[in-house]
Amino acid sequence: MIAEIKVPEVGESITEGVITEWLKKDGDFVKQDEEIFELETDKITMNVATEHTGVLSIKVEADSEVQVGQVVATIDTEASAPVSSDDNADSKETESKETDPPLSAPAGMEQVKEKLNSSETASEEHDTGDLSPAVRRMVDEYKLDPAKITGTGKGGRLTKEDVIKHMEQPSVAPKPEKTPPPAPPVTEKKAEAPKVTAPPKTPRDPAERQTRKKMSQLRQRVAERLVMAQQEAAMLTTFNEVDMSRVMELRNQYKEMYDKRYGIKLGFMSFFVKAAVEALKTVPEVNAMIDGDDIVQNHFYDIGIAVSTDKGLVVPVIRDADKLSFAEVEQAIADLAKRARERKLTLDDLQGGVYTISNGGIFGSMLSTPILNPPQSAILGLHAIKKRPVVMPDESIVARPIMYLAMSYDHRIVDGRESVTFLKRIVECIENPERMMLGI
């Protein structure tokens, strides 16, 4: 039976994509649920698995644009798995032992002598035209005669070691150049300054200075959305700083117990996700979006987490973050990040967020102005934690781990008062995490 492999349906709005890479070769034996190619669309990149077992026959080359439902390969389900090379060698050896007639003593000796003579001839009369690039380079550089070098490789072929050993012989080693006589002593005459000549200009291959490749569909889509956000939204950014001391103390105090109980490390992101939920409840205007002439107010708390992958930036969504514990938030973040890097996210994982958190601090960013993730009305940017001098209430100056926060928002729907209040609420939750945990 010949089974067809078609481009799967990814979402209602997606009708085409690009097969960026075949994970299996034409003629390979594949098993059910084994990933065979990578599909990239303008919204998501994913690996597609087969539902059949058999021999793969590829119909569409990599980097080709395909339509949803198009047949890109077939699988012969009646074909059996190929026999391994070890099995073939064993079977051939057994077969030769069973079928070859025993040689008589005189005939056997003559054949052995012939084989020895042929092997000696092969080692002496190697093919001088069949040199590896490294050996040919050494032979040309030192002007050596390959016929005078004894080859120890397979079939008498020359190796780099053979050439080096040959050159180490006293009669072959290159003679050192004569040392020039010492320069005559400098007379009292004023020496003329050496003339400086410009180095000769050599033509450069343009391919060495630039490379050009087509922008991926995902990157094109991200670019379109970022430009659209700047053109359509009245985007403004407000800043604040947060003292990370208490959060860091809690993590250090309970990290071992937390890891043993939940099997996952307690990170910073779960604190900011829960803080964002508290801030959205405090300032519901931020949890709204513009749709034409309407303002759509959201009453749920699906928080997007920006994840950087080798294919570009994606924003998977944590559903109902207000109903999750800290451990469940951390587990959700780890699961989404892993599936994003393995290209196993679905389109549903990327849709429906009401607020986004982007952590540029993991790359060392000190301060930035994040761009909105439309149609959302705001986004929070996290940055690197650095020790900074802080004036305490008793006017003493101490070093504290400080992080700069930046929240960009759509000024058409969120005013300055709401944005500042929202960001201050996040700071309060991070600097006093016990209140956030207790819901006060």
ChimeraX attribute file (.defattr): number of C-alpha atoms within 10 A of each C-alpha:
attribute: neighborCount
match mode: 1-to-1
recipient: residues
	/A:1	10
	/A:2	15
	/A:3	16
	/A:4	18
	/A:5	23
	/A:6	17
	/A:7	22
	/A:8	16
	/A:9	13
	/A:10	20
	/A:11	13
	/A:12	7
	/A:13	8
	/A:14	15
	/A:15	16
	/A:16	19
	/A:17	24
	/A:18	20
	/A:19	23
	/A:20	18
	/A:21	16
	/A:22	19
	/A:23	14
	/A:24	16
	/A:25	14
	/A:26	13
	/A:27	13
	/A:28	16
	/A:29	19
	/A:30	23
	/A:31	18
	/A:32	11
	/A:33	12
	/A:34	16
	/A:35	17
	/A:36	21
	/A:37	21
	/A:38	18
	/A:39	25
	/A:40	24
	/A:41	23
	/A:42	17
	/A:43	20
	/A:44	25
	/A:45	28
	/A:46	22
	/A:47	19
	/A:48	22
	/A:49	18
	/A:50	21
	/A:51	15
	/A:52	20
	/A:53	20
	/A:54	23
	/A:55	23
	/A:56	27
	/A:57	20
	/A:58	19
	/A:59	12
	/A:60	15
	/A:61	13
	/A:62	15
	/A:63	16
	/A:64	12
	/A:65	15
	/A:66	20
	/A:67	16
	/A:68	15
	/A:69	13
	/A:70	14
	/A:71	16
	/A:72	19
	/A:73	18
	/A:74	20
	/A:75	24
	/A:76	19
	/A:77	17
	/A:78	11
	/A:79	14
	/A:80	11
	/A:81	13
	/A:82	9
	/A:83	8
	/A:84	8
	/A:85	9
	/A:86	9
	/A:87	10
	/A:88	11
	/A:89	11
	/A:90	11
	/A:91	12
	/A:92	12
	/A:93	11
	/A:94	11
	/A:95	11
	/A:96	11
	/A:97	11
	/A:98	10
	/A:99	8
	/A:100	8
	/A:101	8
	/A:102	9
	/A:103	10
	/A:104	8
	/A:105	8
	/A:106	8
	/A:107	9
	/A:108	12
	/A:109	12
	/A:110	11
	/A:111	12
	/A:112	11
	/A:113	11
	/A:114	12
	/A:115	12
	/A:116	12
	/A:117	11
	/A:118	12
	/A:119	14
	/A:120	13
	/A:121	13
	/A:122	16
	/A:123	18
	/A:124	18
	/A:125	15
	/A:126	22
	/A:127	16
	/A:128	14
	/A:129	8
	/A:130	11
	/A:131	16
	/A:132	12
	/A:133	9
	/A:134	10
	/A:135	19
	/A:136	19
	/A:137	13
	/A:138	14
	/A:139	16
	/A:140	11
	/A:141	9
	/A:142	12
	/A:143	9
	/A:144	16
	/A:145	10
	/A:146	19
	/A:147	13
	/A:148	9
	/A:149	18
	/A:150	19
	/A:151	23
	/A:152	15
	/A:153	14
	/A:154	11
	/A:155	16
	/A:156	19
	/A:157	20
	/A:158	25
	/A:159	20
	/A:160	17
	/A:161	13
	/A:162	16
	/A:163	19
	/A:164	13
	/A:165	14
	/A:166	17
	/A:167	16
	/A:168	11
	/A:169	10
	/A:170	9
	/A:171	9
	/A:172	12
	/A:173	13
	/A:174	11
	/A:175	8
	/A:176	6
	/A:177	6
	/A:178	6
	/A:179	6
	/A:180	6
	/A:181	6
	/A:182	6
	/A:183	6
	/A:184	6
	/A:185	6
	/A:186	8
	/A:187	7
	/A:188	6
	/A:189	6
	/A:190	7
	/A:191	8
	/A:192	6
	/A:193	6
	/A:194	6
	/A:195	6
	/A:196	6
	/A:197	6
	/A:198	6
	/A:199	6
	/A:200	6
	/A:201	6
	/A:202	6
	/A:203	6
	/A:204	8
	/A:205	8
	/A:206	8
	/A:207	8
	/A:208	7
	/A:209	7
	/A:210	7
	/A:211	7
	/A:212	6
	/A:213	5
	/A:214	7
	/A:215	9
	/A:216	18
	/A:217	18
	/A:218	20
	/A:219	16
	/A:220	14
	/A:221	15
	/A:222	18
	/A:223	12
	/A:224	11
	/A:225	17
	/A:226	14
	/A:227	11
	/A:228	14
	/A:229	20
	/A:230	14
	/A:231	10
	/A:232	10
	/A:233	18
	/A:234	13
	/A:235	19
	/A:236	20
	/A:237	21
	/A:238	15
	/A:239	18
	/A:240	14
	/A:241	14
	/A:242	20
	/A:243	22
	/A:244	20
	/A:245	14
	/A:246	15
	/A:247	19
	/A:248	13
	/A:249	11
	/A:250	13
	/A:251	15
	/A:252	11
	/A:253	11
	/A:254	12
	/A:255	16
	/A:256	14
	/A:257	11
	/A:258	15
	/A:259	13
	/A:260	10
	/A:261	10
	/A:262	13
	/A:263	12
	/A:264	16
	/A:265	18
	/A:266	22
	/A:267	17
	/A:268	14
	/A:269	18
	/A:270	20
	/A:271	20
	/A:272	19
	/A:273	27
	/A:274	26
	/A:275	24
	/A:276	26
	/A:277	22
	/A:278	21
	/A:279	22
	/A:280	23
	/A:281	17
	/A:282	15
	/A:283	18
	/A:284	16
	/A:285	20
	/A:286	26
	/A:287	23
	/A:288	21
	/A:289	22
	/A:290	17
	/A:291	9
	/A:292	7
	/A:293	6
	/A:294	8
	/A:295	12
	/A:296	13
	/A:297	14
	/A:298	15
	/A:299	12
	/A:300	16
	/A:301	25
	/A:302	22
	/A:303	24
	/A:304	27
	/A:305	23
	/A:306	19
	/A:307	19
	/A:308	16
	/A:309	13
	/A:310	7
	/A:311	16
	/A:312	13
	/A:313	14
	/A:314	23
	/A:315	22
	/A:316	27
	/A:317	25
	/A:318	23
	/A:319	18
	/A:320	14
	/A:321	22
	/A:322	19
	/A:323	12
	/A:324	14
	/A:325	13
	/A:326	18
	/A:327	19
	/A:328	16
	/A:329	24
	/A:330	22
	/A:331	18
	/A:332	18
	/A:333	21
	/A:334	14
	/A:335	12
	/A:336	22
	/A:337	21
	/A:338	14
	/A:339	14
	/A:340	25
	/A:341	17
	/A:342	13
	/A:343	19
	/A:344	16
	/A:345	21
	/A:346	17
	/A:347	16
	/A:348	11
	/A:349	19
	/A:350	18
	/A:351	13
	/A:352	17
	/A:353	23
	/A:354	26
	/A:355	27
	/A:356	23
	/A:357	23
	/A:358	20
	/A:359	20
	/A:360	18
	/A:361	17
	/A:362	10
	/A:363	9
	/A:364	11
	/A:365	15
	/A:366	15
	/A:367	17
	/A:368	18
	/A:369	17
	/A:370	22
	/A:371	22
	/A:372	25
	/A:373	23
	/A:374	21
	/A:375	18
	/A:376	20
	/A:377	26
	/A:378	29
	/A:379	24
	/A:380	25
	/A:381	24
	/A:382	24
	/A:383	22
	/A:384	18
	/A:385	19
	/A:386	15
	/A:387	13
	/A:388	14
	/A:389	13
	/A:390	15
	/A:391	12
	/A:392	9
	/A:393	7
	/A:394	6
	/A:395	8
	/A:396	9
	/A:397	12
	/A:398	11
	/A:399	11
	/A:400	17
	/A:401	17
	/A:402	19
	/A:403	21
	/A:404	20
	/A:405	23
	/A:406	22
	/A:407	24
	/A:408	21
	/A:409	27
	/A:410	26
	/A:411	16
	/A:412	13
	/A:413	17
	/A:414	22
	/A:415	14
	/A:416	13
	/A:417	9
	/A:418	16
	/A:419	24
	/A:420	15
	/A:421	14
	/A:422	23
	/A:423	23
	/A:424	17
	/A:425	19
	/A:426	26
	/A:427	22
	/A:428	16
	/A:429	24
	/A:430	23
	/A:431	17
	/A:432	16
	/A:433	19
	/A:434	14
	/A:435	12
	/A:436	17
	/A:437	14
	/A:438	7
	/A:439	9
	/A:440	8
